[in-house]
């Protein structure tokens, strides 16, 4: 579970991915920090840091005495954030490079369509 990023960020992303793909639906209880720590063989404080980041972002909420749960609207919120990140990381550079090469957006769309047809 080490891709060079802090482990707490990897824990948070793993939970986010489960929310996005629907395996952790809204209002579902997420694993406890102790369960996450045991599963990943990490310090519970590290797992808690990842979970708390999601709480701070409004993705998870605490039900006192019960645990952490996926917040209503979390999936849509995460998808929108990831779409925005996708645009910044991939789409904007793609369009900039296409412009340098004289590729019009409609031609680029045709290229993407042809690629999809041949997959």
MDAnalysis code that builds the backbone (N, CA, C; Angstrom):
import MDAnalysis as mda
import numpy as np

u = mda.Universe.empty(357, n_residues=119, atom_resindex=np.repeat(np.arange(119), 3), trajectory=True)
u.add_TopologyAttr("name", ["N", "CA", "C"] * 119)
u.add_TopologyAttr("resid", np.arange(1, 120))
u.add_TopologyAttr("resname", ["UNK", "UNK", "UNK", "UNK", "UNK", "UNK", "UNK", "UNK", "UNK", "UNK", "UNK", "UNK", "UNK", "UNK", "UNK", "UNK", "UNK", "UNK", "UNK", "UNK", "UNK", "UNK", "UNK", "UNK", "UNK", "UNK", "UNK", "UNK", "UNK", "UNK", "UNK", "UNK", "UNK", "UNK", "UNK", "UNK", "UNK", "UNK", "UNK", "UNK", "UNK", "UNK", "UNK", "UNK", "UNK", "UNK", "UNK", "UNK", "UNK", "UNK", "UNK", "UNK", "UNK", "UNK", "UNK", "UNK", "UNK", "UNK", "UNK", "UNK", "UNK", "UNK", "UNK", "UNK", "UNK", "UNK", "UNK", "UNK", "UNK", "UNK", "UNK", "UNK", "UNK", "UNK", "UNK", "UNK", "UNK", "UNK", "UNK", "UNK", "UNK", "UNK", "UNK", "UNK", "UNK", "UNK", "UNK", "UNK", "UNK", "UNK", "UNK", "UNK", "UNK", "UNK", "UNK", "UNK", "UNK", "UNK", "UNK", "UNK", "UNK", "UNK", "UNK", "UNK", "UNK", "UNK", "UNK", "UNK", "UNK", "UNK", "UNK", "UNK", "UNK", "UNK", "UNK", "UNK", "UNK", "UNK", "UNK"])
u.atoms.positions = np.array([
    [0.829, -1.187, 0.000],
    [0.000, 0.000, 0.000],
    [0.866, 1.241, 0.000],
    [2.035, 1.185, -0.585],
    [2.898, 2.363, -0.559],
    [3.239, 2.778, -1.976],
    [2.667, 3.889, -2.395],
    [2.959, 4.405, -3.730],
    [3.730, 5.721, -3.644],
    [4.373, 5.949, -2.504],
    [5.161, 7.163, -2.330],
    [4.410, 8.285, -1.638],
    [3.085, 8.204, -1.629],
    [2.288, 9.214, -0.935],
    [2.092, 8.790, 0.508],
    [1.821, 9.754, 1.399],
    [1.561, 9.388, 2.790],
    [0.437, 8.349, 2.890],
    [0.607, 7.414, 3.810],
    [-0.349, 6.315, 3.947],
    [-1.743, 6.825, 4.283],
    [-1.844, 7.882, 5.093],
    [-3.178, 8.383, 5.447],
    [-3.924, 8.861, 4.206],
    [-3.206, 9.422, 3.221],
    [-3.843, 9.849, 1.969],
    [-4.306, 8.635, 1.163],
    [-3.521, 7.572, 1.205],
    [-3.895, 6.348, 0.500],
    [-5.137, 5.713, 1.120],
    [-5.217, 5.759, 2.459],
    [-6.400, 5.243, 3.166],
    [-7.630, 6.056, 2.759],
    [-7.496, 7.379, 2.779],
    [-8.614, 8.253, 2.406],
    [-9.051, 7.972, 0.969],
    [-8.089, 7.824, 0.063],
    [-8.422, 7.574, -1.341],
    [-9.098, 6.219, -1.516],
    [-8.648, 5.235, -0.766],
    [-9.262, 3.903, -0.847],
    [-10.741, 3.979, -0.433],
    [-11.022, 4.709, 0.630],
    [-12.419, 4.867, 1.073],
    [-13.197, 5.649, 0.030],
    [-12.597, 6.720, -0.500],
    [-13.255, 7.503, -1.553],
    [-13.599, 6.620, -2.746],
    [-12.657, 5.779, -3.173],
    [-12.895, 4.899, -4.315],
    [-14.069, 3.962, -4.058],
    [-14.179, 3.475, -2.837],
    [-15.291, 2.591, -2.482],
    [-16.620, 3.338, -2.488],
    [-16.591, 4.607, -2.149],
    [-17.809, 5.426, -2.201],
    [-18.169, 5.693, -3.659],
    [-17.188, 6.051, -4.464],
    [-17.435, 6.363, -5.872],
    [-17.967, 5.143, -6.625],
    [-17.384, 3.960, -6.382],
    [-17.826, 2.778, -7.124],
    [-19.091, 2.140, -6.537],
    [-19.584, 2.700, -5.431],
    [-20.849, 2.239, -4.864],
    [-20.725, 1.103, -3.866],
    [-19.513, 0.615, -3.621],
    [-19.386, -0.470, -2.653],
    [-19.552, 0.017, -1.214],
    [-19.459, 1.332, -1.008],
    [-19.804, 1.959, 0.278],
    [-20.885, 3.006, -0.002],
    [-22.145, 2.588, -0.033],
    [-23.231, 3.539, -0.312],
    [-23.394, 4.581, 0.796],
    [-24.097, 5.649, 0.469],
    [-24.372, 6.696, 1.451],
    [-25.105, 6.105, 2.643],
    [-24.763, 6.624, 3.818],
    [-25.309, 6.194, 5.109],
    [-24.824, 4.813, 5.548],
    [-23.831, 4.263, 4.842],
    [-23.228, 2.992, 5.229],
    [-22.080, 3.256, 6.189],
    [-21.942, 2.388, 7.167],
    [-20.834, 2.516, 8.118],
    [-19.539, 2.092, 7.440],
    [-18.489, 2.881, 7.662],
    [-17.170, 2.550, 7.121],
    [-16.382, 1.795, 8.188],
    [-15.360, 1.047, 7.770],
    [-14.554, 0.339, 8.771],
    [-13.973, 1.314, 9.801],
    [-13.833, 0.843, 11.012],
    [-13.274, 1.683, 12.075],
    [-11.788, 1.911, 11.817],
    [-11.236, 2.903, 12.487],
    [-9.800, 3.167, 12.336],
    [-8.987, 1.966, 12.818],
    [-9.453, 1.290, 13.852],
    [-8.747, 0.092, 14.328],
    [-8.802, -1.038, 13.294],
    [-9.950, -1.199, 12.632],
    [-10.060, -2.215, 11.579],
    [-9.152, -1.872, 10.404],
    [-9.149, -0.605, 10.012],
    [-8.272, -0.171, 8.920],
    [-6.802, -0.374, 9.282],
    [-6.468, -0.019, 10.516],
    [-5.079, -0.154, 10.974],
    [-4.646, -1.618, 10.980],
    [-5.510, -2.496, 11.475],
    [-5.173, -3.919, 11.527],
    [-5.047, -4.495, 10.117],
    [-5.970, -4.128, 9.241],
    [-5.961, -4.650, 7.883],
    [-4.699, -4.233, 7.128],
    [-4.325, -2.959, 7.277],
    [-3.168, -2.429, 6.543],
    [-1.863, -2.505, 7.338],
    [-1.980, -2.998, 8.568],
    [-0.810, -3.111, 9.447],
    [-0.105, -1.759, 9.616],
    [-0.921, -0.798, 10.014],
    [-0.415, 0.556, 10.253],
    [-0.879, 1.020, 11.629],
    [-0.342, 2.135, 12.056],
    [-0.723, 2.737, 13.324],
    [-2.167, 3.253, 13.228],
    [-2.994, 2.996, 14.246],
    [-4.370, 3.510, 14.225],
    [-4.440, 5.032, 14.057],
    [-3.451, 5.750, 14.562],
    [-3.449, 7.213, 14.397],
    [-3.320, 7.603, 12.926],
    [-2.581, 6.810, 12.166],
    [-2.429, 7.071, 10.736],
    [-3.750, 6.838, 10.015],
    [-4.417, 5.741, 10.346],
    [-5.731, 5.457, 9.759],
    [-6.721, 6.551, 10.134],
    [-6.673, 6.983, 11.390],
    [-7.582, 8.035, 11.860],
    [-7.353, 9.337, 11.100],
    [-6.106, 9.624, 10.774],
    [-5.805, 10.852, 10.033],
    [-6.470, 10.828, 8.657],
    [-6.465, 9.674, 7.995],
    [-7.137, 9.544, 6.700],
    [-8.641, 9.680, 6.827],
    [-9.208, 9.032, 7.832],
    [-10.654, 9.110, 8.059],
    [-11.054, 10.538, 8.431],
    [-10.271, 11.176, 9.294],
    [-10.599, 12.545, 9.712],
    [-10.534, 13.533, 8.554],
    [-9.661, 13.270, 7.605],
    [-9.606, 14.134, 6.420],
    [-10.928, 14.054, 5.662],
    [-11.488, 12.854, 5.579],
    [-12.769, 12.684, 4.894],
    [-13.912, 13.322, 5.675],
    [-13.807, 13.305, 6.995],
    [-14.798, 13.995, 7.824],
    [-14.711, 15.499, 7.568],
    [-13.482, 16.026, 7.563],
    [-13.276, 17.461, 7.315],
    [-13.807, 17.879, 5.947],
    [-13.747, 16.957, 4.971],
    [-14.224, 17.265, 3.616],
    [-15.721, 17.006, 3.440],
    [-16.386, 16.567, 4.510],
    [-17.828, 16.333, 4.443],
    [-18.222, 15.030, 3.774],
    [-17.265, 14.136, 3.577],
    [-17.537, 12.855, 2.926],
    [-18.055, 11.837, 3.938],
    [-17.516, 11.886, 5.153],
    [-17.951, 11.011, 6.237],
    [-18.482, 11.852, 7.384],
    [-19.345, 11.248, 8.185],
    [-19.806, 11.906, 9.412],
    [-19.857, 10.865, 10.529],
    [-19.732, 11.366, 11.736],
    [-19.691, 10.489, 12.906],
    [-21.071, 10.401, 13.542],
    [-21.436, 9.183, 13.885],
    [-22.627, 8.954, 14.704],
    [-22.088, 8.533, 16.057],
    [-22.278, 9.398, 17.004],
    [-21.685, 9.221, 18.331],
    [-21.971, 7.829, 18.895],
    [-20.910, 7.167, 19.305],
    [-21.026, 5.857, 19.919],
    [-21.222, 4.711, 18.943],
    [-21.356, 5.034, 17.660],
    [-21.591, 3.978, 16.665],
    [-20.418, 3.869, 15.692],
    [-19.999, 5.005, 15.131],
    [-18.886, 4.985, 14.179],
    [-19.030, 6.025, 13.094],
    [-18.261, 5.843, 12.051],
    [-18.259, 6.764, 10.913],
    [-19.130, 6.208, 9.796],
    [-19.839, 7.118, 9.142],
    [-20.757, 6.748, 8.070],
    [-20.542, 7.644, 6.862],
    [-20.879, 7.115, 5.686],
    [-20.791, 7.893, 4.456],
    [-21.897, 8.941, 4.478],
    [-21.525, 10.179, 4.243],
    [-22.475, 11.291, 4.277],
    [-23.369, 11.300, 3.046],
    [-24.602, 11.788, 3.214],
    [-25.477, 11.952, 2.053],
    [-24.817, 12.909, 1.050],
    [-24.896, 12.562, -0.227],
    [-24.309, 13.392, -1.277],
    [-22.815, 13.189, -1.480],
    [-22.202, 12.297, -0.700],
    [-20.752, 12.103, -0.779],
    [-20.314, 11.593, -2.148],
    [-21.054, 10.663, -2.709],
    [-20.658, 10.098, -4.002],
    [-20.652, 11.180, -5.080],
    [-21.700, 11.985, -5.148],
    [-21.765, 13.053, -6.155],
    [-20.659, 14.083, -5.927],
    [-20.413, 14.409, -4.677],
    [-19.362, 15.373, -4.337],
    [-17.990, 14.862, -4.780],
    [-17.705, 13.596, -4.487],
    [-16.422, 13.012, -4.858],
    [-16.272, 12.900, -6.368],
    [-17.336, 12.486, -7.040],
    [-17.271, 12.388, -8.499],
    [-16.993, 13.747, -9.127],
    [-17.653, 14.782, -8.631],
    [-17.429, 16.119, -9.186],
    [-15.995, 16.573, -8.944],
    [-15.490, 16.325, -7.742],
    [-14.114, 16.711, -7.447],
    [-13.132, 15.969, -8.350],
    [-13.363, 14.675, -8.554],
    [-12.481, 13.883, -9.405],
    [-12.591, 14.328, -10.868],
    [-13.790, 14.707, -11.305],
    [-13.947, 15.220, -12.673],
    [-13.170, 16.505, -12.858],
    [-13.240, 17.371, -11.861],
    [-12.478, 18.624, -11.919],
    [-10.979, 18.332, -11.977],
    [-10.523, 17.388, -11.156],
    [-9.112, 17.002, -11.165],
    [-8.725, 16.393, -12.513],
    [-9.606, 15.566, -13.073],
    [-9.353, 14.959, -14.375],
    [-9.162, 16.031, -15.436],
    [-10.029, 17.027, -15.403],
    [-9.922, 18.122, -16.365],
    [-8.583, 18.833, -16.240],
    [-8.197, 19.151, -15.011],
    [-6.933, 19.857, -14.784],
    [-5.721, 19.012, -15.161],
    [-5.745, 17.740, -14.798],
    [-4.572, 16.880, -14.995],
    [-4.444, 16.344, -16.410],
    [-5.554, 16.102, -17.085],
    [-5.495, 15.426, -18.374],
    [-6.078, 16.240, -19.524],
    [-7.275, 16.774, -19.336],
    [-7.958, 17.443, -20.438],
    [-7.276, 18.743, -20.844],
    [-6.966, 19.589, -19.886],
    [-6.325, 20.865, -20.218],
    [-4.980, 20.670, -20.922],
    [-4.096, 19.786, -20.411],
    [-2.838, 19.550, -21.136],
    [-3.066, 18.946, -22.536],
    [-4.058, 18.061, -22.670],
    [-4.370, 17.457, -23.959],
    [-4.787, 18.527, -24.965],
    [-5.679, 19.403, -24.548],
    [-6.139, 20.474, -25.438],
    [-5.013, 21.438, -25.781],
    [-4.148, 21.724, -24.820],
    [-3.019, 22.615, -25.080],
    [-2.068, 21.996, -26.109],
    [-1.777, 20.713, -25.962],
    [-0.893, 20.021, -26.909],
    [-1.543, 19.928, -28.281],
    [-2.833, 19.640, -28.312],
    [-3.555, 19.580, -29.586],
    [-3.486, 20.935, -30.296],
    [-3.658, 22.015, -29.545],
    [-3.581, 23.353, -30.138],
    [-2.196, 23.609, -30.733],
    [-1.145, 23.183, -30.020],
    [0.221, 23.348, -30.530],
    [0.417, 22.614, -31.847],
    [-0.249, 21.469, -31.969],
    [-0.112, 20.652, -33.164],
    [-1.110, 21.019, -34.260],
    [-1.932, 22.026, -33.994],
    [-2.919, 22.461, -34.977],
    [-4.103, 21.537, -35.104],
    [-4.365, 20.773, -34.053],
    [-5.510, 19.855, -34.059],
    [-6.708, 20.592, -33.468],
    [-7.735, 20.783, -34.289],
    [-8.962, 21.457, -33.840],
    [-9.721, 20.529, -32.888],
    [-10.445, 21.088, -31.915],
    [-11.200, 20.235, -30.974],
    [-12.128, 19.220, -31.648],
    [-12.741, 19.580, -32.781],
    [-13.626, 18.614, -33.460],
    [-12.804, 17.452, -34.035],
    [-11.590, 17.755, -34.526],
    [-10.708, 16.700, -35.022],
    [-10.256, 15.808, -33.861],
    [-9.980, 16.432, -32.727],
    [-9.587, 15.678, -31.538],
    [-10.712, 14.741, -31.105],
    [-11.940, 15.239, -31.154],
    [-13.090, 14.405, -30.805],
    [-13.194, 13.222, -31.755],
    [-12.959, 13.462, -33.044],
    [-12.990, 12.368, -34.023],
    [-11.903, 11.344, -33.723],
    [-10.735, 11.811, -33.323],
    [-9.641, 10.911, -32.969],
    [-10.035, 10.034, -31.781],
    [-10.669, 10.655, -30.786],
    [-11.115, 9.913, -29.598],
    [-12.181, 8.892, -29.990],
    [-13.133, 9.317, -30.848],
    [-14.174, 8.401, -31.291],
    [-13.586, 7.204, -32.028],
    [-12.603, 7.439, -32.924],
    [-11.962, 6.349, -33.659],
    [-11.238, 5.408, -32.696],
    [-10.592, 6.001, -31.707],
    [-9.885, 5.180, -30.699],
    [-10.870, 4.276, -29.979],
    [-12.000, 4.829, -29.582],
    [-13.014, 4.054, -28.854],
    [-13.577, 2.932, -29.717],
    [-13.763, 3.199, -31.022],
    [-14.294, 2.182, -31.921],
    [-13.333, 1.007, -32.064],
    [-12.045, 1.281, -31.976],
    [-11.022, 0.244, -32.185],
    [-10.575, -0.454, -30.910],
    [-11.177, -0.106, -29.792],
    [-10.775, -0.745, -28.532],
    [-11.358, -2.111, -28.403],
])
